[in-house]
Amino acid sequence: MNDMVTIPREEYDRLRAAAEDLADLQSYDRAKAALAAGDDELIPADFANRLLNGESPLRVYRDLHGLTQAVLAETAGVNRVTVAEIETGRKQGSIATLRALAGALGVTLDDLTE
């Protein structure tokens, strides 16, 4: 037979609210720890909105870091025209190129391709 406990609805609702609050606090603590460890970063809302609106992730992250196409290309060891073509959607870029650009921007390959 299963052990059962009966409690008033008010107590049940209070316990559920406390459990939700605890889950929120744990999520907050994990997010703060990821930021402190350098595993995550904050992105200002205007840049996040640009990504959500479908703008080229390469352009958004390049702008976020205050880089010109030429400086990014030099840092990544790729041609500046390649950077421009990826940003405008004329080319997708090879995995090697995107990996080099992601490394130069300090983001993951997924950040540039999703």
MDTraj code that builds the backbone (N, CA, C; nanometers):
import mdtraj as md
import numpy as np

residues = "MET ASN ASP MET VAL THR ILE PRO ARG GLU GLU TYR ASP ARG LEU ARG ALA ALA ALA GLU ASP LEU ALA ASP LEU GLN SER TYR ASP ARG ALA LYS ALA ALA LEU ALA ALA GLY ASP ASP GLU LEU ILE PRO ALA ASP PHE ALA ASN ARG LEU LEU ASN GLY GLU SER PRO LEU ARG VAL TYR ARG ASP LEU HIS GLY LEU THR GLN ALA VAL LEU ALA GLU THR ALA GLY VAL ASN ARG VAL THR VAL ALA GLU ILE GLU THR GLY ARG LYS GLN GLY SER ILE ALA THR LEU ARG ALA LEU ALA GLY ALA LEU GLY VAL THR LEU ASP ASP LEU THR GLU".split()
xyz = np.array([
    [0.0838, -0.1181, 0.0000],
    [0.0000, 0.0000, 0.0000],
    [0.0883, 0.1245, 0.0000],
    [0.0471, 0.2245, -0.0743],
    [0.1210, 0.3503, -0.0828],
    [0.0997, 0.4335, 0.0420],
    [0.2074, 0.4981, 0.0860],
    [0.1936, 0.5944, 0.1956],
    [0.1312, 0.7209, 0.1386],
    [0.0320, 0.7721, 0.2024],
    [-0.0352, 0.8932, 0.1559],
    [-0.0442, 0.9925, 0.2697],
    [-0.0395, 1.1191, 0.2322],
    [-0.0537, 1.2268, 0.3292],
    [-0.1591, 1.3217, 0.2748],
    [-0.2475, 1.3640, 0.3588],
    [-0.3501, 1.4598, 0.3200],
    [-0.3207, 1.5912, 0.3908],
    [-0.3146, 1.6976, 0.3106],
    [-0.2907, 1.8311, 0.3677],
    [-0.3947, 1.9265, 0.3107],
    [-0.4192, 2.0344, 0.3810],
    [-0.5144, 2.1336, 0.3290],
    [-0.4636, 2.1958, 0.1977],
    [-0.5572, 2.2323, 0.1127],
    [-0.5248, 2.2918, -0.0178],
    [-0.4352, 2.4139, -0.0004],
    [-0.4623, 2.4949, 0.0987],
    [-0.3830, 2.6157, 0.1240],
    [-0.2351, 2.5798, 0.1476],
    [-0.2111, 2.4766, 0.2253],
    [-0.0737, 2.4317, 0.2531],
    [-0.0085, 2.3766, 0.1266],
    [-0.0851, 2.3008, 0.0472],
    [-0.0354, 2.2482, -0.0797],
    [0.0059, 2.3628, -0.1714],
    [-0.0790, 2.4638, -0.1877],
    [-0.0485, 2.5786, -0.2729],
    [0.0752, 2.6530, -0.2231],
    [0.0903, 2.6662, -0.0910],
    [0.2065, 2.7331, -0.0341],
    [0.3344, 2.6552, -0.0659],
    [0.3276, 2.5229, -0.0524],
    [0.4440, 2.4386, -0.0817],
    [0.4808, 2.4440, -0.2304],
    [0.3812, 2.4441, -0.3174],
    [0.4078, 2.4555, -0.4626],
    [0.4742, 2.5881, -0.4956],
    [0.4257, 2.6965, -0.4382],
    [0.4845, 2.8287, -0.4622],
    [0.6286, 2.8326, -0.4113],
    [0.6534, 2.7731, -0.2948],
    [0.7887, 2.7695, -0.2397],
    [0.8816, 2.6881, -0.3296],
    [0.8318, 2.5784, -0.3850],
    [0.9130, 2.4958, -0.4755],
    [0.9466, 2.5725, -0.6036],
    [0.8506, 2.6485, -0.6568],
    [0.8760, 2.7293, -0.7757],
    [0.9772, 2.8390, -0.7464],
    [0.9660, 2.9021, -0.6305],
    [1.0625, 3.0046, -0.5913],
    [1.2031, 2.9457, -0.5802],
    [1.2126, 2.8270, -0.5210],
    [1.3414, 2.7607, -0.5079],
    [1.4015, 2.7294, -0.6457],
    [1.3200, 2.6814, -0.7380],
    [1.3672, 2.6513, -0.8733],
    [1.4179, 2.7781, -0.9421],
    [1.3469, 2.8897, -0.9237],
    [1.3904, 3.0174, -0.9812],
    [1.5243, 3.0612, -0.9228],
    [1.5395, 3.0482, -0.7927],
    [1.6658, 3.0859, -0.7278],
    [1.7811, 2.9977, -0.7750],
    [1.7549, 2.8695, -0.7929],
    [1.8600, 2.7795, -0.8412],
    [1.9001, 2.8145, -0.9846],
    [1.8043, 2.8491, -1.0689],
    [1.8349, 2.8916, -1.2063],
    [1.9184, 3.0184, -1.2058],
    [1.8815, 3.1112, -1.1210],
    [1.9566, 3.2363, -1.1085],
    [2.0997, 3.2082, -1.0638],
    [2.1161, 3.1231, -0.9637],
    [2.2499, 3.0898, -0.9146],
    [2.3347, 3.0243, -1.0229],
    [2.2734, 2.9346, -1.1029],
    [2.3478, 2.8701, -1.2117],
    [2.3898, 2.9729, -1.3169],
    [2.3015, 3.0650, -1.3497],
    [2.3333, 3.1675, -1.4489],
    [2.4453, 3.2585, -1.3989],
    [2.4383, 3.3000, -1.2738],
    [2.5442, 3.3846, -1.2169],
    [2.6780, 3.3107, -1.2144],
    [2.6765, 3.1829, -1.1799],
    [2.7995, 3.1033, -1.1764],
    [2.8585, 3.0893, -1.3166],
    [2.7741, 3.0693, -1.4167],
    [2.8226, 3.0587, -1.5551],
    [2.8852, 3.1894, -1.6009],
    [2.8253, 3.3013, -1.5635],
    [2.8832, 3.4318, -1.5979],
    [3.0174, 3.4510, -1.5281],
    [3.0234, 3.4182, -1.4010],
    [3.1467, 3.4360, -1.3236],
    [3.2591, 3.3472, -1.3761],
    [3.2240, 3.2272, -1.4228],
    [3.3248, 3.1340, -1.4737],
    [3.3652, 3.1653, -1.6168],
    [3.2953, 3.2600, -1.6809],
    [3.3251, 3.2933, -1.8195],
    [3.2636, 3.1963, -1.9187],
    [3.1726, 3.1123, -1.8716],
    [3.1068, 3.0163, -1.9590],
    [2.9892, 3.0771, -2.0344],
    [2.9503, 3.1960, -1.9972],
    [2.8365, 3.2626, -2.0594],
    [2.8624, 3.4120, -2.0552],
    [2.7922, 3.4860, -2.1384],
    [2.8067, 3.6308, -2.1374],
    [2.6710, 3.6953, -2.1589],
    [2.6607, 3.8176, -2.1154],
    [2.5379, 3.8933, -2.1360],
    [2.5462, 3.9646, -2.2701],
    [2.4349, 3.9692, -2.3392],
    [2.4279, 4.0398, -2.4668],
    [2.3242, 4.1505, -2.4507],
    [2.3625, 4.2748, -2.4791],
    [2.2655, 4.3841, -2.4670],
    [2.1406, 4.3577, -2.5518],
    [2.0283, 4.4078, -2.5062],
    [1.8992, 4.3802, -2.5702],
    [1.8971, 4.4177, -2.7174],
    [1.9590, 4.5299, -2.7544],
    [1.9526, 4.5686, -2.8950],
    [2.0241, 4.4670, -2.9843],
    [2.1322, 4.4076, -2.9360],
    [2.2025, 4.3052, -3.0138],
    [2.1217, 4.1753, -3.0154],
    [2.0631, 4.1392, -2.9015],
    [1.9785, 4.0190, -2.8961],
    [1.8595, 4.0335, -2.9902],
    [1.8005, 4.1512, -2.9946],
    [1.6869, 4.1749, -3.0841],
    [1.7281, 4.1634, -3.2303],
    [1.8473, 4.2109, -3.2623],
    [1.8966, 4.1973, -3.3998],
    [1.9082, 4.0502, -3.4381],
    [1.9592, 3.9682, -3.3468],
    [1.9685, 3.8249, -3.3732],
    [1.8296, 3.7640, -3.3904],
    [1.7368, 3.8007, -3.3008],
    [1.6006, 3.7480, -3.3075],
    [1.5286, 3.7908, -3.4339],
    [1.5652, 3.9068, -3.4877],
    [1.5019, 3.9574, -3.6095],
    [1.5657, 3.9007, -3.7358],
    [1.6619, 3.8091, -3.7198],
    [1.7177, 3.7399, -3.8358],
    [1.8398, 3.8030, -3.8985],
    [1.8958, 3.9036, -3.8350],
    [2.0177, 3.9645, -3.8895],
    [2.1332, 3.8647, -3.8812],
    [2.2293, 3.8801, -3.9680],
    [2.3443, 3.7908, -3.9715],
    [2.4130, 3.7856, -3.8352],
    [2.4227, 3.6666, -3.7757],
    [2.4913, 3.6560, -3.6463],
    [2.6363, 3.7051, -3.6535],
    [2.7020, 3.6807, -3.7657],
    [2.8398, 3.7266, -3.7796],
    [2.8475, 3.8783, -3.7679],
    [2.7571, 3.9480, -3.8351],
    [2.7562, 4.0944, -3.8282],
    [2.7235, 4.1426, -3.6868],
    [2.6245, 4.0804, -3.6245],
    [2.5828, 4.1224, -3.4900],
    [2.6980, 4.1053, -3.3909],
    [2.7622, 3.9877, -3.3907],
    [2.8727, 3.9643, -3.2968],
    [2.9933, 4.0510, -3.3296],
    [3.0165, 4.0769, -3.4575],
    [3.1270, 4.1666, -3.4953],
    [3.0999, 4.3072, -3.4427],
    [2.9776, 4.3555, -3.4617],
    [2.9402, 4.4873, -3.4096],
    [2.9473, 4.4910, -3.2574],
    [2.9021, 4.3838, -3.1928],
    [2.9047, 4.3762, -3.0467],
    [3.0469, 4.3935, -2.9940],
    [3.1437, 4.3368, -3.0652],
    [3.2833, 4.3475, -3.0234],
    [3.3535, 4.4707, -3.0803],
    [3.2804, 4.5528, -3.1558],
    [3.3354, 4.6776, -3.2080],
    [3.4442, 4.6581, -3.3122],
    [3.4307, 4.5542, -3.3925],
    [3.5324, 4.5251, -3.4933],
    [3.4837, 4.5624, -3.6330],
    [3.5760, 4.6044, -3.7162],
    [3.5447, 4.6228, -3.8575],
    [3.5585, 4.4872, -3.9258],
    [3.5063, 4.4773, -4.0466],
    [3.5233, 4.3537, -4.1228],
    [3.6716, 4.3246, -4.1448],
    [3.7487, 4.4280, -4.1730],
    [3.8914, 4.4097, -4.2000],
    [3.9661, 4.3566, -4.0772],
    [3.9373, 4.4123, -3.9610],
    [4.0055, 4.3682, -3.8386],
    [3.9644, 4.2247, -3.8044],
    [3.8357, 4.1935, -3.8157],
    [3.7905, 4.0575, -3.7892],
    [3.8563, 3.9601, -3.8861],
    [3.8580, 3.9957, -4.0133],
    [3.9177, 3.9074, -4.1137],
    [4.0651, 3.8828, -4.0835],
    [4.1376, 3.9872, -4.0496],
    [4.2802, 3.9726, -4.0185],
    [4.3004, 3.8850, -3.8947],
    [4.2212, 3.9091, -3.7920],
    [4.2321, 3.8313, -3.6685],
    [4.2018, 3.6837, -3.6933],
    [4.1027, 3.6569, -3.7773],
    [4.0612, 3.5187, -3.8051],
    [4.1456, 3.4537, -3.9138],
    [4.2223, 3.5342, -3.9873],
    [4.3026, 3.4788, -4.0960],
    [4.2210, 3.4431, -4.2190],
    [4.1161, 3.5221, -4.2439],
    [4.0340, 3.5008, -4.3632],
    [4.0287, 3.6304, -4.4430],
    [3.9768, 3.6221, -4.5632],
    [3.9658, 3.7375, -4.6509],
    [3.8499, 3.8266, -4.6062],
    [3.8686, 3.9595, -4.6133],
    [3.7632, 4.0520, -4.5735],
    [3.6402, 4.0366, -4.6607],
    [3.6593, 4.0083, -4.7886],
    [3.5453, 3.9898, -4.8791],
    [3.4621, 3.8693, -4.8347],
    [3.5270, 3.7663, -4.7853],
    [3.4560, 3.6490, -4.7339],
    [3.3670, 3.6881, -4.6169],
    [3.4200, 3.7706, -4.5275],
    [3.3400, 3.8182, -4.4139],
    [3.2169, 3.8931, -4.4652],
    [3.2369, 3.9813, -4.5602],
    [3.1260, 4.0600, -4.6160],
    [3.0233, 3.9697, -4.6827],
    [3.0688, 3.8700, -4.7563],
    [2.9758, 3.7809, -4.8257],
    [2.8961, 3.6944, -4.7281],
    [2.9581, 3.6512, -4.6194],
    [2.8852, 3.5736, -4.5182],
    [2.7826, 3.6630, -4.4490],
    [2.8229, 3.7850, -4.4161],
    [2.7303, 3.8773, -4.3482],
    [2.6092, 3.9111, -4.4342],
    [2.6283, 3.9220, -4.5641],
    [2.5159, 3.9573, -4.6523],
    [2.4370, 3.8361, -4.6992],
    [2.4862, 3.7162, -4.6675],
    [2.4162, 3.5952, -4.7075],
    [2.4495, 3.5467, -4.8463],
    [2.5445, 3.6102, -4.9137],
    [2.5840, 3.5641, -5.0476],
    [2.6589, 3.4324, -5.0411],
    [2.7270, 3.4070, -4.9283],
    [2.7971, 3.2810, -4.9062],
    [2.7677, 3.2337, -4.7647],
    [2.7736, 3.1017, -4.7462],
    [2.7545, 3.0472, -4.6127],
    [2.8858, 3.0377, -4.5379],
    [2.9941, 3.0190, -4.6081],
    [3.1246, 3.0029, -4.5457],
    [3.1488, 2.8576, -4.5084],
    [3.2712, 2.8146, -4.5242],
    [3.3061, 2.6773, -4.4888],
    [3.3096, 2.6634, -4.3368],
    [3.3084, 2.5404, -4.2920],
    [3.3170, 2.5144, -4.1479],
    [3.4473, 2.5709, -4.0932],
    [3.5559, 2.5525, -4.1664],
    [3.6860, 2.6032, -4.1209],
    [3.6839, 2.7550, -4.1086],
    [3.6250, 2.8226, -4.2063],
    [3.6166, 2.9688, -4.2033],
    [3.5304, 3.0151, -4.0869],
    [3.4132, 2.9533, -4.0714],
    [3.3234, 2.9919, -3.9624],
    [3.3865, 2.9632, -3.8265],
    [3.4589, 2.8532, -3.8171],
    [3.5264, 2.8197, -3.6904],
    [3.6319, 2.9266, -3.6581],
    [3.7067, 2.9696, -3.7595],
    [3.8083, 3.0729, -3.7382],
    [3.7438, 3.2051, -3.6969],
    [3.6329, 3.2404, -3.7610],
    [3.5627, 3.3646, -3.7262],
    [3.5047, 3.3563, -3.5854],
    [3.4469, 3.2423, -3.5513],
    [3.3919, 3.2246, -3.4167],
    [3.5026, 3.2372, -3.3126],
    [3.6171, 3.1770, -3.3395],
    [3.7300, 3.1867, -3.2470],
    [3.7763, 3.3299, -3.2287],
    [3.7815, 3.4042, -3.3385],
    [3.8244, 3.5440, -3.3312],
    [3.7249, 3.6299, -3.2539],
    [3.5982, 3.5916, -3.2576],
    [3.4944, 3.6672, -3.1865],
    [3.4714, 3.6161, -3.0443],
    [3.5300, 3.5016, -3.0119],
    [3.5097, 3.4448, -2.8786],
    [3.3708, 3.3882, -2.8593],
    [3.3115, 3.3369, -2.9672],
    [3.1800, 3.2742, -2.9596],
    [3.1913, 3.1319, -3.0120],
    [3.0853, 3.0554, -2.9986],
    [3.0872, 2.9189, -3.0502],
    [3.0452, 2.9168, -3.1965],
    [3.0769, 2.8084, -3.2618],
    [3.0338, 2.7900, -3.3996],
    [2.8825, 2.7943, -3.4075],
    [2.8156, 2.7355, -3.3092],
    [2.6685, 2.7388, -3.3054],
    [2.6147, 2.8810, -3.3004],
    [2.6856, 2.9707, -3.2313],
    [2.6404, 3.1098, -3.2232],
    [2.6331, 3.1736, -3.3617],
    [2.7213, 3.1335, -3.4519],
    [2.7236, 3.1931, -3.5857],
    [2.6316, 3.1223, -3.6843],
    [2.5890, 3.0017, -3.6512],
    [2.5126, 2.9254, -3.7497],
    [2.3673, 2.9023, -3.7108],
    [2.3260, 2.9412, -3.5931],
    [2.1859, 2.9200, -3.5541],
    [2.1066, 3.0470, -3.5687],
])
top = md.Topology()
chain = top.add_chain()
for i, resn in enumerate(residues, 1):
    res = top.add_residue(resn, chain, resSeq=i)
    for name in ("N", "CA", "C"):
        top.add_atom(name, md.element.get_by_symbol(name[0]), res)
traj = md.Trajectory(xyz[None], top)
